[in-house]
């Protein structure tokens, strides 16, 4: 009985006056803190990495300077608030999946940005439009409105074959 009472009194003595945490944290508490901190940094780091990757991919996708760099390019004049534009974008990306990497580039001219709007005005086209450029940057064909994947595959093949 004396051992139990000594243990309880020593545990009570280890607590601070507020009764919340021991004044001298044990090694186990420190290791738990270190583990939780490492997990937090890993989660935040991977989330930050994903955001950076996503932002970089979006910048690459909207880089209009890629037109005429030796690879045929499909440019979508796109309004991000337009559901028909979003469907055209999905169909375009799906159709591009039929071709090998490096055969065809995809670029978005977002009309909500200054560069995208200027591009659309310079080519006198509205959103929901695809402009097909050869590798030298010469406009070969314009597809207006929503397009089916099968139609896009045929048009992209024509563009690649010249």
N, C-alpha and C positions, 0 to 999 in steps of 0.2 A: 504494500500500500504506500510505503514511503517513496518507492521509485516512481509511481504514477504521479504523486503530488509534486515531486521534484521536477519531473519532465514538464508538467503543466506550468509550473511556476517559471521554469527556464524559458518556455515558449512565450509566456506572457511578457517576460523581461526583454525578449528580443524584439518585440513590437515597439514601434514609435508611440509617442504620446497620443497621436491621432488614432492609432489602432489599425492603420491601413496596410503598411508595408514594413518589413523589417528594416532596421537602420543599416545593417550590413547585409546586402543581398547575398544569397548563397551562390555557389558556382552554377547550380542548376538554373536558378532564376536568370543569371547572366547569360547562360547558353540559350535559354528560351528567348530572351530578348534579342540576342545576336541572330538566332535563327529567324525570328519574326521580321527583324529588320532586313535580313538578306532576302527573304521571300518578298517583302514589300518592294525592295529595289528591283528585284527580278521582274515582278509584275509591272511596275511602272516603266521599267526599261523596255520591256517587250512592247508595251502599249505605245510608248514614245517611238520605238523603232518602226512599228506598224504605221503610225501617223506620218513619220518621215518618209517611209517607202510610198505610202499612198499619195502624199503631196508631190513627191518626185515623179511618180508615174503620171499623175495628172498634168504636171508641167510638161513632161515629155510628150504626152498625147496631144497637148495644145500647142506644140512647137511647130509653127507654120514654116519655119526655115528648113524643115526636112524635105519640103517639096523640091524636086529637081536635083536630088543628091544621088541619082543613079538608080533608084528603086522606084517602080511605079507606085503612086500614092493615091489613096482614096481620102478625100477631105469631106467631112460631114459638116455642113452649116447647121448648127445645133442651138436650140433654145433649151436650157436645162429645166425650164418650167413647163415644157410641152410634152404631153404623153405620147403623141404620135412620133415626135423626135426620139423619145426614149425607145419606142418600139423599133424605129428604123436603126437606131444604134445597136440594139440587141441583135437584129437580123444581120446587120453589116458585120458585126464581130463574129457571129455564127458562120456566115458565109466565108469569112477570112480564115476560119479554122480548116477549110478544105485545102489551103495552100501552105507550103513550107515556110518556115521563118526566113525572112530575108527576100522573099518573092514579092511582097506587097507591104506597104506602110499604111498605117491608119492615123489620120490626124483629125482633130476636132477644132472647128472654128466656132467658138462659143460666142454667140451674138450679144451676150451680156458683158463681154469684155471689149475693151476699145479695139484691140487687134482683130478679134473675131468679127466685130461689127464692120470694121474697115474692110476686111477681106470680103465679106458678103456684099458690101456696097460696091467694091471695086469690080466684082464679078457679076453684079446685078442679079443676085439670086436671094430668095427668101430662105428661112429655115426649112427644115424637112427636105434638104437637098444634098445630094452627093455629087462632088466634082471629081472626075477621074483624070489623073495626070500621068503621063509617061515618065520614065526615068529622067528625062531631060527637063522636066517641069512644064511641058506643053499640055494644055488642056485638051483632052481627047473626047470627053463625053460628059454630059450632065444628066443625072437622074433626079427627077423631081417627084416629091411625094413618097408615101410609104411603098416599100418594095419587099417582095417575098425573097426568102433566102435563096431559092433555086434561081430566080432571075438575077440576083446579085452574083451568084457563083458564075453564071454564064458571062455576065458583063466583066467581072474581074478576070476571068480567063482570057477574054478578048484583049483586055488591057495588058496583061502580062505577055501574051503572044505577039502583041504589036499589030 
